[in-house]
Amino acid sequence: MNRSRRHLLPALAAVLVLPGCGFALRGAPTLAFESLRVRGSEGTPVSRDLQRQLQDAGVRVFTSAVPASPEGETGQVVLTVLTDQRERAVVGQTAAGQVRELQLRTRFRFRLTTAQGVVLLDTTELLLERDISYSETAALSKEAEEALQYRDMQRDIVQQAMRRLTAVKLP
């Protein structure tokens, strides 16, 4: 019994000390705008995921599929998606010319303006790169690994874009 109390004491101390050091779990982002219109490549994977994150944060998102509200509202700000693409490049080969290593890239470029055209966030490019090995004997598993890497990069880019959108202040 005495031994179990000794193990409980450090855990209890950590619970009491952590809030005092400023540690807090990341909450929902607070954005300076309540509605947003998406233009450009609005149907791409990163763009759709970003739209979902914005809606989860309480922002009304308008796209070409979701037209302006009956009151004529088109969004306080306009997010123009300029580029949302995935790239795959061979970066390593064997002496026989077989692919040994690939580089996966996800590129997302966007700009944020007010409905009147005032630039809030100039053209921003988010680029993530990942290197993966490749083997023809394990082609199916490498294809699954590639898809997993692309999903992971997509999540990272959406989080980076959300941080940038959270930092925006309306004039």
Residue frames as qw, qx, qy, qz and C-alpha x, y, z in Angstrom:
[[0.000, 0.886, 0.464, 0.000, 0.00, 0.00, 0.00],
 [0.309, -0.802, 0.107, 0.500, 2.80, 2.42, 0.93],
 [0.439, -0.143, 0.597, 0.656, 4.60, 1.61, -2.33],
 [0.249, 0.609, 0.652, 0.377, 1.54, 2.45, -4.49],
 [0.122, -0.940, -0.241, 0.210, 1.24, 5.84, -2.78],
 [0.405, -0.561, 0.345, 0.634, 4.83, 6.65, -3.71],
 [0.335, 0.176, 0.685, 0.623, 3.99, 6.06, -7.38],
 [0.051, 0.797, 0.587, 0.135, 0.84, 8.14, -7.14],
 [0.305, -0.777, -0.111, 0.540, 2.61, 11.16, -5.64],
 [0.275, -0.263, 0.437, 0.815, 4.66, 12.12, -8.79],
 [0.089, 0.451, 0.733, 0.502, 1.58, 11.82, -10.98],
 [0.187, -0.839, -0.492, 0.138, -0.42, 14.02, -8.64],
 [0.336, -0.622, 0.088, 0.702, 2.40, 16.58, -8.54],
 [0.247, 0.037, 0.597, 0.762, 2.49, 16.69, -12.38],
 [0.022, -0.671, -0.687, -0.280, -1.26, 17.30, -12.55],
 [0.270, -0.856, -0.298, 0.323, -0.94, 20.20, -10.10],
 [0.380, -0.524, 0.259, 0.717, 2.16, 21.76, -11.72],
 [0.394, 0.267, 0.646, 0.597, 1.25, 21.57, -15.45],
 [0.085, 0.861, 0.466, 0.187, -1.50, 24.23, -15.44],
 [0.349, -0.858, -0.002, 0.376, 0.87, 26.62, -13.64],
 [0.473, -0.312, 0.474, 0.674, 3.48, 26.42, -16.41],
 [0.331, 0.497, -0.205, -0.776, 1.05, 27.57, -19.11],
 [0.036, -0.021, 0.947, 0.320, 0.36, 24.13, -20.56],
 [0.574, 0.332, 0.377, -0.646, -3.08, 23.85, -22.14],
 [0.535, 0.250, 0.765, 0.256, -4.57, 21.60, -24.75],
 [0.002, 0.069, -0.410, -0.909, -5.08, 23.19, -28.13],
 [0.387, 0.482, 0.616, -0.488, -8.69, 24.26, -28.46],
 [0.500, 0.662, 0.515, 0.216, -10.78, 25.23, -31.46],
 [0.389, 0.059, 0.132, 0.910, -9.21, 28.08, -33.46],
 [0.089, 0.781, 0.398, -0.473, -10.70, 31.54, -33.16],
 [0.433, 0.307, 0.460, 0.712, -11.05, 33.24, -36.53],
 [0.022, -0.320, -0.133, 0.938, -11.65, 36.94, -37.15],
 [0.403, 0.093, -0.407, -0.815, -14.36, 36.23, -39.73],
 [0.596, 0.075, 0.630, -0.492, -17.70, 34.43, -39.60],
 [0.800, 0.477, 0.339, -0.132, -18.18, 33.59, -43.28],
 [0.249, -0.523, 0.621, 0.528, -15.87, 32.77, -46.15],
 [0.792, 0.542, 0.031, -0.280, -16.25, 32.23, -49.90],
 [0.610, -0.305, 0.625, 0.379, -13.94, 29.68, -51.56],
 [0.603, 0.730, -0.101, -0.306, -12.89, 30.31, -55.16],
 [0.184, 0.632, -0.737, -0.152, -10.59, 28.45, -57.48],
 [0.513, 0.121, -0.847, -0.065, -9.79, 24.79, -56.89],
 [0.507, -0.365, 0.357, -0.695, -12.50, 24.20, -54.32],
 [0.941, -0.040, -0.063, -0.331, -13.02, 20.48, -54.97],
 [0.560, 0.453, -0.654, 0.228, -9.48, 19.25, -54.39],
 [0.725, -0.316, -0.583, 0.186, -8.64, 17.07, -51.34],
 [0.381, -0.100, -0.384, 0.835, -6.78, 19.76, -49.35],
 [0.197, -0.228, -0.114, -0.947, -9.37, 22.40, -50.18],
 [0.654, -0.401, -0.497, -0.406, -12.27, 20.15, -49.07],
 [0.664, -0.290, -0.548, 0.419, -10.47, 19.24, -45.85],
 [0.202, 0.028, -0.209, 0.956, -9.74, 22.91, -45.15],
 [0.399, -0.346, -0.291, -0.798, -13.41, 23.77, -45.74],
 [0.714, -0.404, -0.568, -0.060, -14.41, 21.08, -43.21],
 [0.523, -0.180, -0.438, 0.708, -11.97, 22.48, -40.64],
 [0.036, -0.174, 0.002, -0.984, -13.35, 25.98, -41.15],
 [0.576, -0.403, -0.420, -0.574, -16.92, 24.76, -40.72],
 [0.706, -0.337, -0.567, 0.258, -15.91, 22.92, -37.54],
 [0.348, -0.096, -0.297, 0.884, -14.51, 26.24, -36.28],
 [0.094, 0.677, 0.553, -0.477, -17.93, 27.86, -36.79],
 [0.047, 0.423, -0.326, -0.844, -17.28, 29.61, -40.12],
 [0.701, 0.529, 0.397, -0.269, -19.99, 29.55, -42.80],
 [0.316, -0.313, 0.656, 0.610, -18.33, 28.41, -46.02],
 [0.635, 0.631, 0.180, -0.408, -19.77, 29.33, -49.43],
 [0.378, -0.214, 0.729, 0.529, -18.63, 27.56, -52.62],
 [0.327, 0.129, -0.512, -0.784, -20.03, 27.31, -56.12],
 [0.359, -0.247, -0.891, -0.129, -22.01, 24.28, -54.83],
 [0.259, -0.647, -0.600, 0.393, -23.29, 26.33, -51.85],
 [0.223, 0.608, 0.235, 0.725, -24.36, 29.68, -53.30],
 [0.015, 0.233, -0.324, 0.917, -24.78, 32.89, -51.38],
 [0.039, 0.384, 0.805, -0.450, -27.47, 33.03, -48.73],
 [0.128, 0.729, 0.625, 0.250, -30.91, 34.50, -49.58],
 [0.207, -0.899, -0.154, 0.355, -29.90, 37.72, -47.81],
 [0.519, 0.834, -0.118, 0.149, -27.21, 38.15, -50.48],
 [0.460, -0.758, 0.456, 0.076, -24.28, 37.33, -48.19],
 [0.819, 0.488, -0.300, 0.036, -21.30, 36.00, -50.10],
 [0.845, -0.195, -0.227, 0.443, -18.78, 35.84, -47.26],
 [0.269, -0.933, 0.063, 0.230, -16.76, 38.37, -45.29],
 [0.201, -0.656, 0.622, 0.378, -13.54, 37.07, -46.81],
 [0.852, 0.460, -0.127, -0.217, -12.61, 35.26, -50.01],
 [0.579, -0.449, 0.647, 0.212, -10.17, 32.35, -50.00],
 [0.689, 0.616, -0.257, -0.283, -8.81, 31.85, -53.49],
 [0.801, -0.256, 0.510, 0.181, -7.17, 28.45, -53.95],
 [0.321, 0.760, -0.410, -0.388, -4.55, 28.95, -56.65],
 [0.529, 0.377, -0.756, -0.079, -2.83, 25.54, -56.60],
 [0.720, -0.329, 0.512, -0.334, -3.54, 22.24, -54.91],
 [0.787, 0.432, -0.408, -0.169, -1.44, 19.51, -56.42],
 [0.822, -0.398, 0.401, 0.068, 0.41, 16.32, -55.62],
 [0.485, 0.718, -0.488, -0.106, 3.73, 15.53, -57.23],
 [0.913, -0.253, 0.309, 0.085, 5.82, 12.38, -57.38],
 [0.405, 0.807, -0.428, -0.039, 9.44, 12.40, -58.52],
 [0.957, -0.021, -0.145, 0.251, 12.13, 9.74, -58.78],
 [0.126, -0.931, 0.326, -0.101, 15.16, 10.79, -56.74],
 [0.341, -0.543, 0.766, 0.041, 17.16, 7.56, -56.60],
 [0.881, 0.323, -0.206, -0.279, 17.84, 4.69, -58.98],
 [0.834, -0.311, 0.414, 0.192, 19.82, 1.48, -58.88],
 [0.207, -0.481, 0.624, 0.579, 22.73, 0.83, -61.25],
 [0.275, 0.249, 0.871, 0.322, 20.28, -1.12, -63.41],
 [0.128, -0.185, -0.298, -0.928, 18.01, 1.94, -63.70],
 [0.392, -0.537, -0.737, -0.119, 15.28, 0.68, -61.38],
 [0.260, -0.730, 0.020, -0.632, 13.54, 3.16, -59.08],
 [0.540, -0.066, -0.690, 0.478, 14.94, 3.01, -55.55],
 [0.167, -0.435, -0.489, 0.738, 13.62, 6.19, -53.93],
 [0.063, 0.677, 0.527, 0.510, 10.72, 8.56, -54.56],
 [0.087, -0.139, -0.336, 0.928, 9.97, 12.06, -53.35],
 [0.044, -0.678, -0.715, -0.166, 6.32, 12.91, -52.72],
 [0.109, -0.026, -0.127, 0.986, 5.26, 16.56, -52.70],
 [0.005, -0.749, -0.662, -0.018, 2.03, 18.31, -51.82],
 [0.210, 0.034, 0.047, 0.976, 1.79, 21.95, -52.88],
 [0.050, -0.768, -0.637, 0.026, -1.02, 24.29, -51.77],
 [0.217, 0.045, 0.027, 0.975, -1.12, 27.97, -52.78],
 [0.094, -0.755, -0.646, -0.066, -3.84, 30.34, -51.64],
 [0.128, 0.231, -0.080, 0.961, -4.67, 34.00, -51.05],
 [0.160, -0.638, -0.708, 0.257, -7.15, 35.62, -48.65],
 [0.056, 0.229, 0.121, 0.964, -8.91, 38.90, -49.40],
 [0.292, 0.338, 0.538, -0.715, -11.94, 40.74, -48.10],
 [0.473, 0.584, 0.659, 0.018, -15.12, 40.71, -50.20],
 [0.216, 0.944, 0.035, -0.247, -14.09, 44.20, -51.37],
 [0.782, 0.547, -0.133, 0.267, -10.70, 42.95, -52.58],
 [0.169, -0.846, 0.446, -0.236, -8.41, 44.13, -49.76],
 [0.726, 0.244, -0.626, 0.150, -5.55, 41.62, -49.39],
 [0.674, -0.662, 0.183, -0.271, -5.48, 40.09, -45.92],
 [0.722, -0.363, 0.553, 0.203, -3.05, 37.28, -46.66],
 [0.340, 0.668, -0.483, -0.453, -0.86, 37.58, -49.74],
 [0.871, 0.253, -0.380, -0.182, -0.26, 34.55, -51.94],
 [0.474, -0.558, 0.651, -0.201, 1.01, 31.83, -49.62],
 [0.759, 0.277, -0.561, -0.180, 2.54, 28.55, -50.74],
 [0.668, -0.452, 0.545, -0.230, 2.69, 25.57, -48.42],
 [0.709, 0.433, -0.542, -0.130, 4.95, 22.79, -49.70],
 [0.702, -0.454, 0.526, -0.156, 5.62, 19.50, -47.98],
 [0.606, 0.485, -0.614, -0.142, 8.05, 16.86, -49.23],
 [0.777, -0.370, 0.478, -0.174, 8.54, 13.29, -48.09],
 [0.334, 0.497, -0.773, -0.207, 11.07, 10.74, -49.29],
 [0.867, -0.130, 0.383, -0.292, 10.09, 7.09, -49.43],
 [0.213, -0.351, 0.857, 0.310, 11.98, 4.03, -50.58],
 [0.772, 0.327, -0.068, -0.541, 10.59, 1.98, -53.42],
 [0.278, -0.258, 0.915, 0.138, 10.80, -1.68, -54.34],
 [0.538, 0.130, -0.513, -0.656, 9.12, -3.36, -57.28],
 [0.372, -0.077, -0.923, 0.059, 8.75, -6.55, -55.26],
 [0.109, -0.468, -0.700, 0.528, 6.62, -4.69, -52.71],
 [0.025, 0.247, 0.357, 0.901, 4.77, -2.42, -55.15],
 [0.396, -0.621, -0.573, -0.360, 1.33, -2.81, -53.54],
 [0.556, -0.620, -0.381, 0.401, 2.55, -2.05, -50.03],
 [0.360, -0.151, 0.071, 0.918, 4.58, 0.90, -51.31],
 [0.108, -0.449, -0.483, -0.744, 1.45, 2.22, -53.05],
 [0.508, -0.702, -0.497, -0.049, -0.44, 2.02, -49.75],
 [0.549, -0.432, -0.176, 0.693, 2.46, 3.76, -47.98],
 [0.203, 0.163, 0.280, 0.924, 2.40, 6.50, -50.61],
 [0.298, -0.624, -0.509, -0.513, -1.34, 7.07, -50.09],
 [0.597, -0.645, -0.393, 0.270, -0.79, 7.22, -46.33],
 [0.465, -0.207, 0.000, 0.861, 2.02, 9.77, -46.75],
 [0.008, 0.380, 0.385, 0.841, -0.19, 11.95, -48.98],
 [0.457, -0.704, -0.494, -0.228, -3.02, 11.88, -46.39],
 [0.611, -0.521, -0.253, 0.540, -0.54, 12.80, -43.65],
 [0.321, 0.007, 0.162, 0.933, 0.85, 15.70, -45.71],
 [0.173, -0.570, -0.498, -0.630, -2.70, 16.86, -46.46],
 [0.543, -0.717, -0.425, 0.102, -3.50, 17.00, -42.72],
 [0.545, -0.355, -0.069, 0.757, -0.28, 18.93, -42.05],
 [0.169, 0.238, 0.324, 0.900, -1.01, 21.47, -44.79],
 [0.326, -0.690, -0.504, -0.405, -4.57, 22.02, -43.54],
 [0.588, -0.650, -0.312, 0.366, -3.25, 22.63, -40.01],
 [0.438, -0.160, 0.100, 0.879, -0.66, 25.11, -41.34],
 [0.018, -0.444, -0.446, -0.777, -3.30, 26.93, -43.40],
 [0.454, -0.735, -0.490, -0.116, -5.62, 27.10, -40.38],
 [0.555, -0.498, -0.182, 0.641, -2.82, 28.63, -38.26],
 [0.254, 0.058, 0.256, 0.931, -2.27, 31.28, -40.93],
 [0.221, -0.567, -0.526, -0.594, -6.00, 32.01, -41.20],
 [0.538, -0.671, -0.463, 0.213, -6.26, 32.26, -37.42],
 [0.474, -0.327, -0.058, 0.815, -3.56, 34.96, -37.41],
 [0.134, 0.429, 0.426, 0.785, -5.52, 37.16, -39.87],
 [0.023, -0.511, -0.480, 0.713, -7.10, 40.34, -38.48],
 [0.277, 0.712, 0.562, 0.318, -9.89, 42.10, -40.35],
 [0.256, 0.219, -0.022, 0.941, -9.41, 45.81, -41.10]]
